[in-house]
Amino acid sequence: MRPDRLPYDRPFEKAEELKAVWGDLATDQPGNDTIDILQKINDEKIECGFLVGLDAADHYPDSEFINRTLSKLDFMVVADLFLTDTA
C-alpha cells in the first residue's frame, strides 16, 4: 500500500470506483507516509501496526528511534520470510 495510491494500486482519480463497493470507507485523500506514521505513533494516534516485508529497525538510519517508536504500539504484527530485528 502506498500513501499516494488507492488500494489495488489505483490512482486517486478512480476513488469513485471503490466508493461503489466500499461506500464511505473509500476516500480520495492521500494516506500517510512513514514520517507521518511514526509521528502519529509517538502522538498516540496509532495504537497498532502491521509491517510486511520490512525490517524497519535495519532499514532506516536511526534504529534506536524506530525501535523506541514501534515499542509504543499496543499491538504489532510483522510478516516477513525471516526473523528480523524488527520482529
C-alpha positions in Angstrom: 0.0 0.0 0.0 1.4 3.4 -1.0 0.2 6.7 0.5 -0.1 8.2 -3.0 -2.3 5.4 -4.4 -5.6 3.8 -3.6 -5.8 0.0 -2.9 -5.2 -2.2 -5.9 -2.7 0.5 -7.0 -5.4 2.7 -8.4 -4.9 6.5 -8.8 -7.0 8.8 -6.6 -8.9 9.8 -9.7 -10.5 6.3 -9.6 -11.9 6.8 -6.0 -15.5 6.7 -7.2 -15.0 3.1 -8.4 -14.0 2.0 -4.9 -16.8 4.0 -3.3 -19.3 2.0 -5.3 -18.0 -1.1 -3.5 -16.7 0.2 -0.1 -19.1 3.1 0.4 -17.8 5.8 2.7 -14.7 3.8 3.7 -13.2 4.7 0.3 -11.5 8.1 0.2 -9.9 10.3 -2.4 -7.4 11.6 0.2 -3.8 10.5 0.2 -2.6 8.4 3.1 0.3 8.8 5.5 4.0 8.4 4.6 6.5 6.8 7.0 7.4 10.0 8.8 3.7 10.8 9.4 3.0 7.3 10.7 5.9 7.4 13.1 4.8 10.8 14.4 1.3 9.6 14.9 2.6 6.6 16.9 4.6 9.0 19.1 1.5 11.2 19.5 -0.5 8.0 20.5 -2.9 8.4 17.5 -1.9 5.0 16.1 -2.1 2.0 18.5 -1.3 -1.0 16.3 0.8 -1.7 13.3 1.2 -4.3 10.5 4.6 -4.5 8.8 5.0 -6.7 5.8 8.4 -7.5 4.3 10.2 -4.6 6.0 12.8 -4.7 8.7 12.2 -1.2 9.9 14.9 -1.4 12.6 17.5 -2.2 10.0 16.1 -0.2 7.0 16.0 3.3 8.5 19.2 5.2 9.7 18.1 5.8 13.3 17.3 2.3 14.5 17.0 3.4 18.2 14.3 5.9 17.3 12.4 3.3 15.2 12.6 0.7 18.0 11.6 3.2 20.6 8.6 4.4 18.5 7.4 0.9 17.5 7.6 -0.2 21.1 4.9 2.3 21.9 2.4 0.3 19.9 -0.1 -1.7 21.9 -0.1 -4.4 19.2 2.2 -5.1 16.2 2.3 -7.8 13.6 5.4 -8.4 11.5 5.0 -10.6 8.4 8.4 -11.5 6.9 10.2 -14.5 5.5 12.9 -14.2 8.1 13.1 -13.4 11.8 14.3 -9.8 11.6 15.4 -7.3 14.2 12.0 -5.6 14.0 10.2 -8.9 14.5 
